[in-house]
Amino acid sequence: MGTLTIIKRNMRSYGMFIALLAVMLFFTATTGGIFMNARNLSNLFDQTGYVAVLAIGMTLILIDLQIDLSVGYVCGFIGAIVAQIMRVAPGVPVVVLVLGAMVIGILVGAYQGFLVAKCEVPPFVVTLAGMFIFRGALLLVTGSTGTIVIKNETFNAIGNGFIPDIGGEHDIHILTMILGIALVGCLIGSEIKARANKAKYGLSDSPKTLFIAKLFFMAVLILFFTTKLAQYHGLSWTIVIVLVVLGIYHFITNNTVLGRHIYAVGGNREAAQLSGIKVEKILMFVFCNMGMLAGLAGVLFAARLQSATPTAGNAFEMDAIASSYVGGTSASGGVGKVTGTMIGALVMSSLTNGMNLMGVGISLQYIVRGAVLIAAVLFDVRARRVKI
C-alpha cells in the first residue's frame, strides 16, 4: 500500500491533532509566546469546559443523524434555576444542586426525545421550538432580578477553583503531574487494547509506525499541557470534571453494547431496526443524555461567571456542533469519537482565545470560525470518498 493512500485513510483520525498543533503554533508566534504561557493555557482550558461537555453530548446526537438546537438556552435556563435556588435557599448542598441540574436536563431531554422518537416530529423542529421555549424560560427566571449573582464560594470553585496539591505548596503542582502521567498511561493502554480488538476481528487499522507516532504525539501533547498547568495552579476543577465526563463517554462509546447501538443507528437506521436494535430507545437516550450534559454545562458556566444572566447560553449550541464536526464527527452520521470532539473544542476555543490576544474584532472572529467549520465538513466529505 502506498504512503499517500495510508495518509489519506488516516487523515480523519489524525487531521484534528495536526489542526490543533498548527493553530497553537500560529498564535504562539503571533502573540509573542503569550498564548502558550501557563496562565493563558489554564484560562483557555477553563473556557473550553462547558463547551466541551455540551459537545460530547452533541457528538452522540450527530452520530445518530439528529440535531439539538436548544442546548444553549437549556444550559442557560438550568444555570439560572440553580442560581435562584442558591439565592432563596443558600443552605442547599452543592452536590444536590449539581445533581438537580442534571435531573432537570434529563427531563428536558426526555420531553424532546419523546417528540422525536415516539411522535416522529423532525428533531430540527422540536429543538428549534425548544430554543424559543427555554430562551423564554430563562428570561422568566432572571426577569425579576436580571443578573443573579452567586455568592456560594464552594459552588463558584467549580468554575474557578483548583485541586489542592499533596504535601502543601510547591513550585510545581505535584498532584497535577501525577494525574497527567496517569492519563497518558490510561490513554496508551486504551489505544493498544482497541487496536488489538480490531486485529482480532480482522478489521483494518493504521500501520504500526503511524499508530506509534500517534501515541507519541498525544503523550507529548498531554505532558506538555500538564507541565504548563502544574507551573501555574495545577488542574482546575473544571478540567477534572471534563476529563471525568470524557473518560465515561469514551468507555461507553468504545466498550459497551449501548455504544455500538448508537453507532449502528447512525450508520444505517433501517438495518439497525431489522437487527433488533430498539431505535426509539437509542434516540430517547441520546436526547436525555444531551439534556443531562446541558444541565452540567449550565452549572460549569454559572460557576465560572459566578452569576446567571439573561443572555447565558446564547449560541452555545453552535459552538458544540462546530466542535463535534471539527473533531471528526461525520455529517453523514455513524462516525465520531468523543476524544476527537475534545480536540475540536480545543481548536475552536484556541481560535477565539488567540484572536482575542491579537486584538482581532469579533466580526472577523465569526468569519474565521465559520470558515474553519466549512473546512472541517468539506474535509469529512472528501475523506469519505477515499477508497479503502
PyMOL commands that set and color helices and strands:
alter all, ss='L'
color gray80, all
select helices_A, chain A and resi 3-30+34-36+38-63+71-88+94-117+123-143+153-160+174-200+208-230+237-255+257-267+269-274+279-305+316-326+338-358+362-384
alter helices_A, ss='H'
color red, helices_A
select strands_A, chain A and resi 148-149+307-308
alter strands_A, ss='S'
color yellow, strands_A
deselect
rebuild
show_as cartoon
